[in-house]
Amino acid sequence: MSRSVWAYSENEIVSNEIASAAAEVARASSAEAVVVEIGRTREGVRAPGGKLLLKGPPSPDVSPEVAAESLCRAAKELQPVAILVGATRTGREIASKLAAKLRIGCISEVAKLGSDGQSLTGERSVFAGRVVAKVGCPFPAVATVKVGSYPRSETASGAVQEKDVGVVGDAVRLVSREKKAAGAVDLKSAKVIVSAGRGVKKKEDLAMLEDLAAKMHGALGCSRPLSADLGWLPEEHHIGLTGVNVKPDLYLAIGISGQLQHVAGMKDSKVVASINTDKDAPMFQASDYGIVGDLYQVVPAIKKVLAART
Ligand SMILES: Cc1cc2nc3c(=O)[nH]c(=O)nc-3n(C[C@H](O)[C@H](O)[C@H](O)COP(=O)(O)OP(=O)(O)OC[C@H]3O[C@@H](n4cnc5c(N)ncnc54)[C@H](O)[C@@H]3O)c2cc1C
């Protein structure tokens, strides 16, 4: 195999994003982009260059241990200049194990990847998104690529090269898999997010915001205290540094003070509007529109206007 940049993710959608990232690095480093699959090829995974299929244990659920070991064995032989892994929870585990096994560097959560021909470069947001750090690592390098930072590759897949790396067993066994209850919130793809903060006085009052979200064809999010401390909403509703990163068309922050840990998770929203009783709340600094007022008066007023329009 000639000089190559590999892309791998256990997640099909993320795999297509990482394929685009690999194509960019490959262009900058005069290499070819290769999408790696383990155990089986997935039809939905597009590869701008070609695919490398590493034969693995027959299970469709490749554990991080097997993925890291398979990638390590193949890399030792085929010597890619860079291995890009999607920065999912599993991907982070794979990348760290892989870099340690290969004894090479790993840059994490990067976007805007590139190369000067000798090293892998990228940008990473730090200090809750207030600063962008430019990072680099000499080839060969591993990187975890920020999910959502690249468009999904739609190029049809090229040739598939197969390789048996001799990983036959898996010390980790999947015991069971349970689907999340229907109706679980999908904040990442929501166009409108109505987000609740500590300004909401009681759990029952969330129904008012949930109703507003439904009327706006949106989803209900929240600040961390509402899920982590009070347990009023499941953790997948919590937006911010330690929660979900979102970028809806409209983010409506209701009773949220706007601490930087929260803003870090919603600052890429197209339009931000806030409702807060405190005119000096930092959330207004991160907003395009703001209403200084009591949410218990403002929210019913908005709902009234929406009802009059339908
Ligand atoms: C390591 C670390 C990680 C963290 N990660 C996250 C994270 O990912 N996401 C996150 O959200 N937080 C996170 N936090 C917590 C964060 O620092 C804040 O404490 C939190 O965001 C505050 O939530 P809040 O704005 O809902 O509550 P508060 O800060 O208590 O603000 C409540 C706001 O509601 C307003 N208000 C009160 N009554 C009304 C009313 N009737 N009508 C309108 N407005 C009203 C108040 O003026 C105030 O501005 C983290 C903290 C740490 C230390």
Ligand as a Chemical Component Dictionary entry (heavy atoms), coordinates in Angstrom:
data_LIG
# 
_chem_comp.id                   LIG 
_chem_comp.type                 NON-POLYMER 
_chem_comp.pdbx_formal_charge   0 
_chem_comp.three_letter_code    LIG 
# 
loop_
_chem_comp_atom.comp_id 
_chem_comp_atom.atom_id 
_chem_comp_atom.alt_atom_id 
_chem_comp_atom.type_symbol 
_chem_comp_atom.charge 
_chem_comp_atom.model_Cartn_x 
_chem_comp_atom.model_Cartn_y 
_chem_comp_atom.model_Cartn_z 
_chem_comp_atom.pdbx_ordinal 
LIG C1  C1  C 0 -16.519 20.992 35.384 1  
LIG C2  C2  C 0 -17.869 21.606 35.172 2  
LIG C3  C3  C 0 -18.578 21.248 34.041 3  
LIG C4  C4  C 0 -19.855 21.795 33.828 4  
LIG N1  N1  N 0 -20.531 21.444 32.695 5  
LIG C5  C5  C 0 -21.717 22.025 32.445 6  
LIG C6  C6  C 0 -22.440 21.738 31.253 7  
LIG O1  O1  O 0 -22.011 20.938 30.410 8  
LIG N2  N2  N 0 -23.614 22.347 31.048 9  
LIG C7  C7  C 0 -24.159 23.242 31.941 10 
LIG O2  O2  O 0 -25.255 23.759 31.692 11 
LIG N3  N3  N 0 -23.507 23.524 33.073 12 
LIG C8  C8  C 0 -22.317 22.935 33.357 13 
LIG N4  N4  N 0 -21.680 23.229 34.531 14 
LIG C9  C9  C 0 -22.377 24.071 35.517 15 
LIG C10 C10 C 0 -22.262 25.558 35.214 16 
LIG O3  O3  O 0 -21.075 26.065 35.740 17 
LIG C11 C11 C 0 -23.456 26.312 35.809 18 
LIG O4  O4  O 0 -23.500 26.075 37.195 19 
LIG C12 C12 C 0 -24.790 25.939 35.188 20 
LIG O5  O5  O 0 -24.733 26.021 33.791 21 
LIG C13 C13 C 0 -25.859 26.881 35.721 22 
LIG O6  O6  O 0 -27.108 26.455 35.293 23 
LIG P1  P1  P 0 -28.299 27.484 35.171 24 
LIG O7  O7  O 0 -27.911 28.601 34.277 25 
LIG O8  O8  O 0 -29.520 26.715 34.819 26 
LIG O9  O9  O 0 -28.492 27.945 36.684 27 
LIG P2  P2  P 0 -28.114 29.317 37.388 28 
LIG O10 O10 O 0 -26.711 29.693 37.165 29 
LIG O11 O11 O 0 -28.598 29.191 38.794 30 
LIG O12 O12 O 0 -28.986 30.401 36.626 31 
LIG C14 C14 C 0 -30.377 30.496 36.707 32 
LIG C15 C15 C 0 -30.781 31.728 35.927 33 
LIG O13 O13 O 0 -32.194 31.823 35.889 34 
LIG C16 C16 C 0 -32.557 33.184 36.043 35 
LIG N5  N5  N 0 -33.932 33.197 36.577 36 
LIG C17 C17 C 0 -34.326 32.942 37.850 37 
LIG N6  N6  N 0 -35.671 32.992 37.927 38 
LIG C18 C18 C 0 -36.118 33.313 36.699 39 
LIG C19 C19 C 0 -37.411 33.495 36.136 40 
LIG N7  N7  N 0 -38.525 33.358 36.880 41 
LIG N8  N8  N 0 -37.515 33.814 34.830 42 
LIG C20 C20 C 0 -36.407 33.958 34.054 43 
LIG N9  N9  N 0 -35.151 33.780 34.543 44 
LIG C21 C21 C 0 -35.017 33.449 35.833 45 
LIG C22 C22 C 0 -31.526 33.775 36.955 46 
LIG O14 O14 O 0 -31.435 35.179 36.784 47 
LIG C23 C23 C 0 -30.261 33.056 36.513 48 
LIG O15 O15 O 0 -29.599 33.788 35.501 49 
LIG C24 C24 C 0 -20.413 22.705 34.772 50 
LIG C25 C25 C 0 -19.684 23.045 35.893 51 
LIG C26 C26 C 0 -18.430 22.506 36.099 52 
LIG C27 C27 C 0 -17.655 22.905 37.333 53 
# 
loop_
_chem_comp_bond.comp_id 
_chem_comp_bond.atom_id_1 
_chem_comp_bond.atom_id_2 
_chem_comp_bond.value_order 
_chem_comp_bond.pdbx_ordinal 
LIG C1  C2  SING 1  
LIG C2  C3  SING 2  
LIG C2  C26 DOUB 3  
LIG C3  C4  DOUB 4  
LIG C4  N1  SING 5  
LIG C4  C24 SING 6  
LIG N1  C5  DOUB 7  
LIG C5  C6  SING 8  
LIG C5  C8  SING 9  
LIG C6  O1  DOUB 10 
LIG C6  N2  SING 11 
LIG N2  C7  SING 12 
LIG C7  O2  DOUB 13 
LIG C7  N3  SING 14 
LIG N3  C8  DOUB 15 
LIG C8  N4  SING 16 
LIG N4  C9  SING 17 
LIG N4  C24 SING 18 
LIG C9  C10 SING 19 
LIG C10 O3  SING 20 
LIG C10 C11 SING 21 
LIG C11 O4  SING 22 
LIG C11 C12 SING 23 
LIG C12 O5  SING 24 
LIG C12 C13 SING 25 
LIG C13 O6  SING 26 
LIG O6  P1  SING 27 
LIG P1  O7  DOUB 28 
LIG P1  O8  SING 29 
LIG P1  O9  SING 30 
LIG O9  P2  SING 31 
LIG P2  O10 DOUB 32 
LIG P2  O11 SING 33 
LIG P2  O12 SING 34 
LIG O12 C14 SING 35 
LIG C14 C15 SING 36 
LIG C15 O13 SING 37 
LIG C15 C23 SING 38 
LIG O13 C16 SING 39 
LIG C16 N5  SING 40 
LIG C16 C22 SING 41 
LIG N5  C17 SING 42 
LIG N5  C21 SING 43 
LIG C17 N6  DOUB 44 
LIG N6  C18 SING 45 
LIG C18 C19 SING 46 
LIG C18 C21 DOUB 47 
LIG C19 N7  SING 48 
LIG C19 N8  DOUB 49 
LIG N8  C20 SING 50 
LIG C20 N9  DOUB 51 
LIG N9  C21 SING 52 
LIG C22 O14 SING 53 
LIG C22 C23 SING 54 
LIG C23 O15 SING 55 
LIG C24 C25 DOUB 56 
LIG C25 C26 SING 57 
LIG C26 C27 SING 58 
# 
